[in-house]
Amino acid sequence: MSEKKRLHPVAMLLSFIKYAKEAAIPLIFFVFVGGGNGYAWWHFLMIGALLLFTVGNGVLGWFFYTYHIENNELRIHQGFIFRKKRFIPRERIQSIDFSQGLIQRAFGLVKVQIETAGGGGEPEVVMSALRRTDAELLKGNLYQKKNGVTNEVMEEVEEKPPLLYKLSWKELLITASTSGGIGVVLSFVAAIASQVDDFIPDQFYESLTERVMDATLPFLLLAVAFLLLISWFFSVVGTVLKYGGFVLKRHEDDLIINRGILEKRQLTIPVHRIQAIRIVEGLLRQPFGYSVLYVESGGGGGKEEQFSTVLFPLVKRKRVKTLLEEILPEMAIHEECSSLPLRAKRRYFIRTLLPAVLPVGLITYFVPYGAFSLLLLPICFFVGYFHYRDAGWGVKKDVALLQFRQISKTRVYVARKNIQAMEMETTFLQEPKQLTTFKVSILSSFAGKQFRVKDIEHTNGEDLLNWYSYCAKKNRKEEV
């Protein structure tokens, strides 16, 4: 692919839509605010100039954007006022993902996202519109040379059928119903409400406030329940659209994930990039024995998933080990887990109860029906108990297990070779009890990740450090 190539012309349309969205607020300002006393000639001139700039920027941006592969580098030239060149070595490329929005699907195109080591929270390269054949050719060339495999060798190798795992519609509906995305929907509604706040008349607010104050407690509870039900419904719809058609397969040394209904996405995760496996059991899923599998890798994650990648959205806990042994045998998970000492239980109770005592006291004293907030105290007590009960750690051969609970119960499996650092942190309150907080750091996404278990035995923390230090020294000697 040494010949310079351009994106598909549909990229101009996508660029226009993108910049039109960004220009929407200035356009609304000129149309509705600026025209309060009638429209002057300069209003139309500004609007026309804005639209002309948007169209021209899309056309020129497309024309001056070229890419090709030369000297084991992906070379991109772009920009018509400020010329920009980007040379990306194949060795730095961590993942190449495809996705299809509505426009790309209408024209049979794909969007290509290329992530690199140290690329930050966003993909290093985004090509908004490529023919699928061109995208596959680009991906094949970048991965082919990177892995040191030629076409002749690839043709001689008999390809084995990839392992396939699909999410059924029943599992999809369970995933959507128990996703816990209701909080995201409520925060989105709150953000919208804060933006339209200035456009709502004051009389409406006064009338609404009076009705809320005059409403009975059952009516208020019914209104809150209705709001939660609507939010849950939109959360279900969003999850179905996101994970509909989910297929996980392993092809040679790559995990390939296809998902999405409106926007189809294809994620490719090289196995050697996987740093850890995270198994999360949510509050709604744990009673039914379901969990979500995540992989922490050097690329491929998104902000909505905290820069992790969902390996499988819903799986029975008893099937987790079997599934991972088949799809990812390189990571040998185990159930060897030691619990926390009994003297750590009190610290977990204090940690969850103390922050709630003062707010509950103030609400009880100043707010009508505030005494109901006292029910939060036993809830906090049980939360502390479950946090203590579910925390633990374990080591078996080359894999460390850290187990803890925040809201969901989480188990993290990290291979010894992928651990970047281990450390113990002991506060002056932990020291008399001979307790410590143990931390494991890995390289993941653009900033790395850290997992910790609080209040383990101090001697156990030292054993873990010795296990890692001894193995690290052993590996260094073997390399020499």
Buried (B, 14 or more C-beta within 10 A) or exposed (E): BEEEBBBBEBBBBBBBBBBBEEBEEEBEEBEEEBEEEEEEEEBEEBBEEBBEEBBEBBBBBBEBBBBBBEEEBBBBBBEEEEEEEEEBEBEBBBBBBBBBBEBBEEBEBBBBBBBBBEBEEEBBBEBBBBBBEBBBBBBBBBBBBBBEEEEEEEEEEEEEEEBEBEBEEEBBBBBBBBBBBBEBBBEBBEEEEEEEEEEEEEEEEEEEEEEEEEEEEEEEEEEEEEBEEBBBEBBBEBBBBBBBBBEBBBBEEBBBBBBBEEBBBBBBBBBEBBBBBBBBBBEBBBEEEBBBBBBBBBBBBBEEEEBBBBBBBBBEBEEBEEBBEEBBEEBBBBEBBBBBBEEBBEBBBEBBBEEBEEEBEEBBEEEEEBEEBEEBEEEBBEBBBBBBBBBBBBBBEEBBBBBBBEEBBBBBBBBBEBBBEBBBEBEEEBEEBEBBBBBBBBBBBBEBBEBBBBBBBBEBBEBBBEBBEEBBEEEEEEEE
